[in-house]
Amino acid sequence: MVGITNMQTALIVSNLLLWISLIVLLLAVFALARQIGVLHERVAPVGALMPTAGPKIGELVEPLDVPELSGEHLLVGGVKKYRTLIYFLSPTCPICKSLLPTVLSMVADEGESLQLILASDGDDLEVHRSYADEHNLLQYPYVISQPLGMRMGVNKLPFAVLINEEGILRARGLVNSREHLESLVQADELDVSSLQEYLGDKTG
């Protein structure tokens, strides 16, 4: 009987210790989760990297006649009924290709308020036609224009530019994630030249 009683006591004690350990672990997990939440709030989102050279945010984008892959011509800039997102890419740019689904998804989410223009500086037109056909891009204006890239100060790819309905340049920069792309739209909505500027003003 004494042996059984001691065994029962040992089982009770071990169960208590297990429960205490479990509670301590749960508290530790809760504390870590809270800390992660605090860090998430403190870490500012990274916006598109805007080069110093090129047009300034807030400048009027004069209409530029550019040729499309289809053979038609398109006026980029000037007053429109919608905002315009120009996504500069190249068939030989792997990041441009990987970001394409994100660009198309974001534009679809924005609806008719945002028009997408795909742009490149030229090279072999047949390569561009094959690229556009392969990725189902022919439903969007696909323009080939070196002057457009030079006017927008494109120095690396992928690069994106946002022009508002009044033809005003609202945001531009090097992009390689949806966060970068969305920062262009956010900069327009917040009426700042870049998301970094806005966050700097808030923390300054």
PyMOL commands that set and color helices and strands:
alter all, ss='L'
color gray80, all
select helices_A, chain A and resi 2-42+94-113+125-134+146-151+178-190+195-203
alter helices_A, ss='H'
color red, helices_A
select strands_A, chain A and resi 64-67+73-76+83-88+114-120+142-144+159-163+169-174
alter strands_A, ss='S'
color yellow, strands_A
deselect
rebuild
show_as cartoon
